[in-house]
């Protein structure tokens, strides 16, 4: 189930919008009871009002602090797709020849977990009947596993990770993500922000695109703020984050202790098929990233 609210506000002729949603592997009642639905409306309105006060984003190479939760969609796109078995078997992923090597900063651990209760990307079994599991993809910066369905696993002389998924019976099974998560580190978000002289704090993202072969991605921020002299400043509008997954993994200099799951609205597209997915991460500090204004 997914429940989404979009709000548009206008002030002095300027129009801005805010979008927020929640979802998961639960019944409609969960989202309609108590004040759950009201909280979604309030959050959409808050984002719209923040955007109403925003100024144009700066551009250039700078430090970026990603907030916890939904910003992990950047990990999903920039790194997760590159760790799916079929792209590595075909050698079209930037990670295909890096198994067992250091691909990320120390302290970066990324898992794909289908076992978390009630989450949007969780499964009991995958679409080939393989029980779901928690698959460690990157552990302390070292590449450990790819996500596999039965076909790719057999061709790559390994085993299925319970990641064989398809949109419905009309589609072929592909190795796909479930809930892709970066695990907690030791730093606080405050420490990250205080360490940045000039940069941006990205709280939420809209759409993104990635080229699997190079790992290059572009993301639009839907809620972001400038950081000036270690403090969060004005909201900014129109910020895009540009980079490539393999490089960004090595630029992570701080990993927070505040991991959050996303609110439950993710749908992943691959080969024309959409499947529900989840993401999670703590706050992270990326030392160097290109921001487009």
N, C-alpha and C positions, 0 to 999 in steps of 0.2 A: 504494500500500500504506500502511496505517496500523496502528501497533502501540501499544496503550494499556494502561496498568496503573492500577488503582484500589486504594488501600490504606485500611483503617480501623484506627485504633489506639484503645485505651482505657486510661485511667489514673485510678484513684480514682473510677470511675463516669462520667468525662467521655469522650465519644467524639468523635473528629475524623477527617476523611478527607483524603487527598492523592491527586491525580490527575496523571499525567504520561504523555506519549506522544511518539512520533517517527513520521515518515512521509516519503514522497516518491515520485518516479517511478522506482522501482527494483524489484528482485526481492525476494522474501521472504528470500533468503540474506543480504542486506545487514543485515537487522535481527536475524537469528538467529545470525550468526557472531560470533566473538570474545566480547567482553563487552557488546556493544551492548544486548542485552535485560536484562542484569543492571544496567547503568547506569540504565535506565529504572525498574527496580524500586527501586533505591537512591534515585533522585530523588523518586519517589512517596512513599516512606517518609520521606525528609527533610522534604517539605512537610507530611505528616501530623503529624510530631513538632513542627514549627514551629507549626502550628495548635493543637497541644495546649498550648503555652505562651502562646498569644495572649490578649490582653485586648480588651474591646469597643472598637471604633473611635471616634475623636472625630467630631464632626459640626460642620459650618459651612463657611464659605468660607476656603480656605487654599491655600498653595503645594503643588504636587504634582510630584514627580519620577517620571517613568515610566522603568523599566529598559529595556534594549535587547531586541530580538527580538519575542517574542510580544505584549507590550503594544501593538504596532502594530495589533492587532485593533481598537483604539479608532479609529485612522485609517481602517481599512477600513470600519467601520460609520458613524462620524460624518461622514466626508468622502468616502470612496471611492464609496459608493452615490449620493451627491449629484452625482458627476461622471460618472455613466453617461448615455449619450446620450438614452435614451428619456424619462427624467425631465425633462431639459432641453428636449427638443422639446415636451413637454406643458406646460412651464413649471411643473411641480410641485416642482422642486428649488430649494433656497435659493440655488443658484449660477447659475440659468438666464440671468440678465441681467448677469453679472459678467465675461464673457470679456474678457481683456486688462487687467483691473483688479487692484489689489492686494487679495488675499483672505487673506494670511497674513503673519506677521512676516518681516522680512529674513532670509535664510539658510535659509528653509524651502523645500526642493525635494522634491516627491513625484512618483514615477514608477510606472507599472504595466508590469511587464516579464514577458513570457511566454517569454523566451529563455534563462533560467538553467538550466544542466544539472541534471537529476535532481530539480528542485524540484517540490513537490506542485501548485503552480499553473501550471507550465510547459506549453506546448503546442508542437507542431511547426507545425500549422496549426489555425485555429479550426474551429468546426463548420459553417462555410460554405466552407471550403477556402482562406481567406485566410491567408497566412503570418503567423506571430506576429511581434511586434516589441516594442521598448521605447518606450512612449509617455510623454512628459513631460507631466504634468498641471498641476503648479504649479512654476514656476521662480523661485527667489529671491522667493517671496511673490506672484508674478503668475500669474493663471490663464491657462494656455496651450491646453489641449485637454480635450475630453471623450472618454470611451471609446465607440467606435462599432461597431455591426454594419453590414451592407450596407444594410438597410432604413432605419435611422435616418440613416445617412450620406447616403443619396440624398435623403431628405426634408429634411435640414438643409443640403444643398448642400455636402457635404464628402466625406471618404473613410473607408472602414472602417479601424479601427486593429487589426484582427485580434482583436477582442474579442467576436465573435458566438459565444455558447456555449449549450448546452442539456444537460439531464441525460441524455436519451436520445432515441431516434427518436420517442417519443410526445409530446414537448414542442416548443414553438416556440422559435426562437432569440431570445435577448435579449442586449443589450450587458452584459457581465459583467466583473468583475475577474479578474486572473490572479495575479501576485505584486505586491502593492501596497506600496511602500517609501518611507520618508523617507530621504534620503541624508545622509551624514555632514556634521557641522559641525566646529567647532574646539575646543569646550570638553571638559573631562573630567567624568566623573560625580562625582568628589570635589569639584570646584569647585562643582557644582550643590548638592550636599548641604550643603557648608559655608556656602552663601549663604542657607540656609533656617533661620529661627529656630523656626518651628512649622509642621509640614506632614506629609505622608506620602510614603513611597517605595513605589510600586506595582510589584511584580516580575512578577505574573502575574494573568490575568483568567479568569473563567469566562464566563458568558453575558452578552450585551448586547442592547439593542434601540434602534432609531432610528426617528424620524419623518422621512421624506425631505423633506417640505415645509418643516418648520421647522429640520431638522438636529438637533433635540433628542434626546439619548441618555441611557441609564442603563446603567452597567456594574458588575458585581460583581467585587471583587478576591478572588482565591483565595490570594494570598500578598502581604502588605503589612506595612510597619513604620512606626512613628511616627518623625518627625525632630524632635529637640529640640536647640536651640542648635547647629545645624550638625553634629549627630551622629545616626547611625541608632540608634534605641532599640528598645523592645519590639515583638514582632510583634503585629499587630492583626487582629481578626476582624470580619467583617460590614461592611466598608467598601464603599460604593457611590459611584461617581463619576457626577456629574450635570452636564450642560451642553448646549451646542449646538455643532456642528462649526464653523460660521463664526466664532463668538466665540473658541473655543478656539485656532483657528489664529493668531489675533491676539495671544493671551496667551502664546505660546511665546517665552520670553526667552533660552533657551540651548539649543543643539543640540550633542549630544556627538560625539565622534570614534570611538565604539565600536560602530558599526552591526553588528547581528547579524541573521541570518535566523531565522525561527521554527523550532521543531523539526519542523514538517511535519504538523500535525494539523487544519488548517483546512478546514471545509466551509461554503460560503456558501449561504444560502437566499434565493431571490427568486421571487415569483410561484409558490410551491409547488415550485420546482425546487432541488435541491442540486447544487453542483459543487465540486470540490476547488480550494482557493485557498491562496496563501501570503502572508505579511506579513513586513516587516522594518523596523527603525528603530534609530537610536542612542538613548542615554539623552536625554531631553528634560526641560526644566524649564518647567512651566506656572505662570505667575505667580498665577493666581486661578482656583479651581475649587471647585464645591460638592461637599463630601464628606458623604454621608449615613451615619450610624452605625447 
